[in-house]
């Protein structure tokens, strides 16, 4: 299991490195800045919020278990997604676009009415505030299983959004980052499924 998690870490790191090496303009080959209501801007804003919750959940479980594999996975997710979040927000700064929008989340995908934002779950796959609070009360195997279940749903929602960017975004470096998210998170889904099985549990 440790080898599998390490493999995901290496893959995620390679994606981050390749994006960082891809120049600093962030505006694609034409140098055109995306519009405020574009898929590029919408994905950057929404995925930054989505990633922030994954980082939060990862730090919560890190302090609730001593299991090396779960802690390693949580560290991988927290570091990778915090790094990617920084890129997304940096591009919005570079483009001179706001980091928040009056439009509902997922509007750029034509899905602005999909999530009602109830109890803090602003986008598909996001945990509710109540679920985050519950995670912070669990310890050991209970915390591990609940984290893996929450993160599985979170990754599924994130993959759906990232695929939307691959299809709709126009900035090449952002499309490549989105595809890297899909690849890395699909690998992590396989790892988490195995971890849940080892603990006699399954995804929700």
C-alpha positions as a Python dict, from the first residue, in 0.01 Angstrom:
ca = {
    (1, 'X'): (0, 0, 0),
    (2, 'X'): (283, 240, 83),
    (3, 'X'): (429, 183, -264),
    (4, 'X'): (91, 252, -426),
    (5, 'X'): (48, 579, -236),
    (6, 'X'): (404, 682, -317),
    (7, 'X'): (335, 616, -684),
    (8, 'X'): (40, 852, -675),
    (9, 'X'): (258, 1114, -506),
    (10, 'X'): (520, 1087, -779),
    (11, 'X'): (256, 1110, -1053),
    (12, 'X'): (96, 1415, -894),
    (13, 'X'): (434, 1580, -850),
    (14, 'X'): (520, 1520, -1213),
    (15, 'X'): (198, 1689, -1320),
    (16, 'X'): (267, 1989, -1098),
    (17, 'X'): (623, 2020, -1225),
    (18, 'X'): (524, 2002, -1589),
    (19, 'X'): (266, 2275, -1541),
    (20, 'X'): (509, 2498, -1355),
    (21, 'X'): (757, 2458, -1638),
    (22, 'X'): (503, 2559, -1900),
    (23, 'X'): (565, 2930, -1899),
    (24, 'X'): (425, 3213, -1695),
    (25, 'X'): (175, 3396, -1913),
    (26, 'X'): (-111, 3156, -1848),
    (27, 'X'): (-297, 3303, -2143),
    (28, 'X'): (-236, 3030, -2398),
    (29, 'X'): (-53, 3058, -2728),
    (30, 'X'): (-252, 3365, -2835),
    (31, 'X'): (-190, 3550, -2508),
    (32, 'X'): (-562, 3634, -2487),
    (33, 'X'): (-689, 3674, -2130),
    (34, 'X'): (-999, 3461, -2058),
    (35, 'X'): (-1329, 3641, -1997),
    (36, 'X'): (-1463, 3670, -1644),
    (37, 'X'): (-1747, 3428, -1729),
    (38, 'X'): (-1531, 3183, -1923),
    (39, 'X'): (-1482, 2817, -1839),
    (40, 'X'): (-1117, 2895, -1764),
    (41, 'X'): (-1206, 3150, -1497),
    (42, 'X'): (-1498, 2948, -1362),
    (43, 'X'): (-1292, 2634, -1326),
    (44, 'X'): (-1009, 2821, -1155),
    (45, 'X'): (-1248, 2976, -902),
    (46, 'X'): (-1452, 2664, -832),
    (47, 'X'): (-1164, 2418, -818),
    (48, 'X'): (-975, 2646, -579),
    (49, 'X'): (-1270, 2619, -338),
    (50, 'X'): (-1306, 2244, -398),
    (51, 'X'): (-935, 2187, -336),
    (52, 'X'): (-938, 2393, -17),
    (53, 'X'): (-1186, 2154, 142),
    (54, 'X'): (-975, 1852, 42),
    (55, 'X'): (-676, 2013, 212),
    (56, 'X'): (-886, 2077, 524),
    (57, 'X'): (-1013, 1718, 541),
    (58, 'X'): (-661, 1584, 493),
    (59, 'X'): (-524, 1785, 783),
    (60, 'X'): (-813, 1679, 1004),
    (61, 'X'): (-755, 1307, 950),
    (62, 'X'): (-379, 1345, 985),
    (63, 'X'): (-438, 1435, 1349),
    (64, 'X'): (-701, 1164, 1407),
    (65, 'X'): (-504, 851, 1312),
    (66, 'X'): (-159, 702, 1348),
    (67, 'X'): (-197, 482, 1038),
    (68, 'X'): (103, 548, 814),
    (69, 'X'): (-73, 480, 483),
    (70, 'X'): (-367, 708, 556),
    (71, 'X'): (-139, 984, 686),
    (72, 'X'): (79, 951, 376),
    (73, 'X'): (-221, 971, 144),
    (74, 'X'): (-360, 1269, 336),
    (75, 'X'): (-23, 1446, 313),
    (76, 'X'): (-7, 1377, -61),
    (77, 'X'): (-355, 1517, -119),
    (78, 'X'): (-298, 1822, 101),
    (79, 'X'): (36, 1916, -57),
    (80, 'X'): (-69, 1850, -416),
    (81, 'X'): (-402, 2026, -397),
    (82, 'X'): (-267, 2325, -202),
    (83, 'X'): (-4, 2365, -474),
    (84, 'X'): (-261, 2338, -753),
    (85, 'X'): (-491, 2580, -572),
    (86, 'X'): (-209, 2832, -563),
    (87, 'X'): (-167, 2797, -940),
    (88, 'X'): (-538, 2847, -1005),
    (89, 'X'): (-558, 3158, -788),
    (90, 'X'): (-234, 3285, -938),
    (91, 'X'): (-377, 3261, -1287),
    (92, 'X'): (-684, 3461, -1181),
    (93, 'X'): (-450, 3729, -1046),
    (94, 'X'): (-248, 3720, -1367),
    (95, 'X'): (-563, 3756, -1574),
    (96, 'X'): (-691, 4040, -1355),
    (97, 'X'): (-1009, 3845, -1278),
    (98, 'X'): (-1195, 3822, -944),
    (99, 'X'): (-1153, 3515, -726),
    (100, 'X'): (-1524, 3515, -641),
    (101, 'X'): (-1830, 3544, -862),
    (102, 'X'): (-2197, 3624, -814),
    (103, 'X'): (-2271, 3327, -1041),
    (104, 'X'): (-2354, 2998, -873),
    (105, 'X'): (-2073, 2739, -862),
    (106, 'X'): (-2056, 2518, -1172),
    (107, 'X'): (-2229, 2781, -1387),
    (108, 'X'): (-1938, 2760, -1632),
    (109, 'X'): (-2033, 2394, -1685),
    (110, 'X'): (-2401, 2477, -1734),
    (111, 'X'): (-2472, 2319, -1395),
    (112, 'X'): (-2525, 2623, -1174),
    (113, 'X'): (-2844, 2475, -1028),
    (114, 'X'): (-2697, 2132, -950),
    (115, 'X'): (-2577, 2192, -593),
    (116, 'X'): (-2791, 2389, -349),
    (117, 'X'): (-2505, 2471, -113),
    (118, 'X'): (-2691, 2316, 181),
    (119, 'X'): (-2476, 2285, 492),
    (120, 'X'): (-2166, 2408, 310),
    (121, 'X'): (-2164, 2156, 23),
    (122, 'X'): (-2122, 2413, -254),
    (123, 'X'): (-2037, 2169, -534),
    (124, 'X'): (-2089, 1801, -616),
    (125, 'X'): (-1868, 1577, -405),
    (126, 'X'): (-1804, 1835, -135),
    (127, 'X'): (-1858, 1733, 225),
    (128, 'X'): (-2112, 1919, 436),
    (129, 'X'): (-2014, 2123, 739),
    (130, 'X'): (-2177, 1855, 956),
    (131, 'X'): (-1962, 1585, 795),
    (132, 'X'): (-1645, 1785, 851),
    (133, 'X'): (-1742, 1836, 1214),
    (134, 'X'): (-1808, 1462, 1252),
    (135, 'X'): (-1469, 1376, 1100),
    (136, 'X'): (-1307, 1592, 1365),
    (137, 'X'): (-1468, 1386, 1642),
    (138, 'X'): (-1357, 1042, 1520),
    (139, 'X'): (-1033, 859, 1591),
    (140, 'X'): (-839, 565, 1456),
    (141, 'X'): (-1012, 331, 1213),
    (142, 'X'): (-1342, 518, 1230),
    (143, 'X'): (-1170, 838, 1125),
    (144, 'X'): (-981, 657, 849),
    (145, 'X'): (-1294, 501, 700),
    (146, 'X'): (-1499, 821, 715),
    (147, 'X'): (-1216, 1023, 561),
    (148, 'X'): (-1172, 771, 280),
    (149, 'X'): (-1546, 772, 212),
    (150, 'X'): (-1565, 1153, 210),
    (151, 'X'): (-1254, 1189, -4),
    (152, 'X'): (-1379, 929, -251),
    (153, 'X'): (-1691, 1137, -313),
    (154, 'X'): (-1482, 1454, -318),
    (155, 'X'): (-1249, 1312, -584),
    (156, 'X'): (-1542, 1197, -798),
    (157, 'X'): (-1681, 1549, -794),
    (158, 'X'): (-1338, 1697, -865),
    (159, 'X'): (-1277, 1462, -1157),
    (160, 'X'): (-1613, 1561, -1307),
    (161, 'X'): (-1517, 1929, -1285),
    (162, 'X'): (-1166, 1870, -1421),
    (163, 'X'): (-1305, 1681, -1719),
    (164, 'X'): (-1532, 1979, -1779),
    (165, 'X'): (-1227, 2204, -1801),
    (166, 'X'): (-1049, 1965, -2034),
    (167, 'X'): (-1352, 1992, -2264),
    (168, 'X'): (-1432, 2361, -2224),
    (169, 'X'): (-1123, 2554, -2114),
    (170, 'X'): (-913, 2731, -2378),
    (171, 'X'): (-589, 2800, -2191),
    (172, 'X'): (-353, 2515, -2271),
    (173, 'X'): (-165, 2508, -1940),
    (174, 'X'): (-492, 2501, -1746),
    (175, 'X'): (-634, 2219, -1960),
    (176, 'X'): (-318, 2017, -1895),
    (177, 'X'): (-341, 2081, -1522),
    (178, 'X'): (-705, 1966, -1530),
    (179, 'X'): (-611, 1646, -1714),
    (180, 'X'): (-337, 1587, -1459),
    (181, 'X'): (-596, 1619, -1183),
    (182, 'X'): (-813, 1358, -1354),
    (183, 'X'): (-523, 1115, -1389),
    (184, 'X'): (-391, 1158, -1033),
    (185, 'X'): (-730, 1148, -863),
    (186, 'X'): (-841, 841, -1056),
    (187, 'X'): (-527, 667, -927),
    (188, 'X'): (-605, 783, -574),
    (189, 'X'): (-959, 650, -605),
    (190, 'X'): (-815, 304, -669),
    (191, 'X'): (-585, 337, -368),
    (192, 'X'): (-872, 452, -146),
    (193, 'X'): (-1097, 167, -261),
    (194, 'X'): (-827, -80, -156),
    (195, 'X'): (-782, 98, 178),
    (196, 'X'): (-1153, 84, 248),
    (197, 'X'): (-1163, -285, 160),
    (198, 'X'): (-875, -352, 399),
    (199, 'X'): (-1084, -189, 672),
    (200, 'X'): (-1396, -389, 593),
    (201, 'X'): (-1574, -89, 448),
    (202, 'X'): (-1670, 51, 109),
    (203, 'X'): (-1750, 382, -55),
    (204, 'X'): (-2086, 535, 30),
}
